[in-house]
Amino acid sequence: MKTVRRPGPTHRLVHTVKCWPESLDDIGYGRKPFTVRRLDRDYRVGDVLLLREWFGRYGSRWIVCTISCITRQSKDGPKIG
């Protein structure tokens, strides 16, 4: 997937990422107000996600959203206690 740098004072990035149809539905209808992603890119608060429907190939639907929060987690999972 491509990451495109947009010019401007904040230098926000637009990240195009694949999204399963079920997750896209839940995000679109407001049942899922967040998404968990692997931190494999330089994601920053304020960047834009272009979520493209993916079911082995691209579908025709997509959603654009803005990153409002990033939570970092170790590879071992969350520490409880």
LINTAFEN-V980830 format. One record per residue. N is the residue number from 0. PSI is psi in whole degrees, -180 to 180 (* if undefined). OMEGA is omega in radians with two decimals (NA if undefined). D_CENTER is the distance of its C-alpha to the mean C-alpha in whole Angstrom. Layout:
N	PSI	OMEGA	D_CENTER
N	PSI	OMEGA	D_CENTER
This chain:
0	156	-3.07	12
1	148	2.97	13
2	125	-3.05	12
3	128	3.09	14
4	126	3.11	15
5	134	3.12	17
6	154	3.09	20
7	172	-3.06	21
8	-26	-3.11	22
9	-11	-3.13	18
10	46	3.11	17
11	150	3.08	14
12	150	3.01	12
13	116	-3.12	10
14	120	3.08	7
15	120	-3.08	8
16	153	3.11	6
17	148	3.13	9
18	127	3.11	8
19	147	-3.10	12
20	-40	-3.13	14
21	-43	3.11	15
22	-39	3.12	11
23	-41	3.07	11
24	-49	-3.10	14
25	-40	3.11	14
26	-45	-3.11	11
27	-36	-3.14	13
28	4	3.07	16
29	8	3.12	15
30	-18	3.14	16
31	96	-3.06	12
32	6	-3.14	11
33	167	3.01	9
34	146	3.12	6
35	127	-3.10	7
36	150	3.01	6
37	139	-3.12	9
38	67	-3.09	10
39	8	3.11	11
40	175	3.13	10
41	62	3.12	12
42	139	3.08	9
43	152	3.06	11
44	133	-3.11	11
45	-19	3.07	12
46	163	-3.10	9
47	137	3.03	8
48	127	2.98	5
49	101	-3.12	7
50	115	-3.13	6
51	133	3.12	10
52	133	-3.11	12
53	125	3.05	13
54	52	-3.05	16
55	-20	2.99	18
56	165	-3.11	18
57	138	3.02	16
58	-168	-3.08	17
59	-5	-3.06	18
60	153	3.10	15
61	159	3.09	12
62	141	3.07	10
63	130	3.09	9
64	164	-3.11	8
65	139	3.09	8
66	121	-3.13	7
67	-15	-3.11	11
68	143	3.05	11
69	127	3.08	10
70	126	3.13	13
71	141	-3.10	14
72	144	3.13	16
73	165	3.12	19
74	-22	-3.13	19
75	-5	-3.09	22
76	177	-3.10	20
77	148	3.07	20
78	125	-3.14	24
79	131	3.09	26
80	*	NA	29
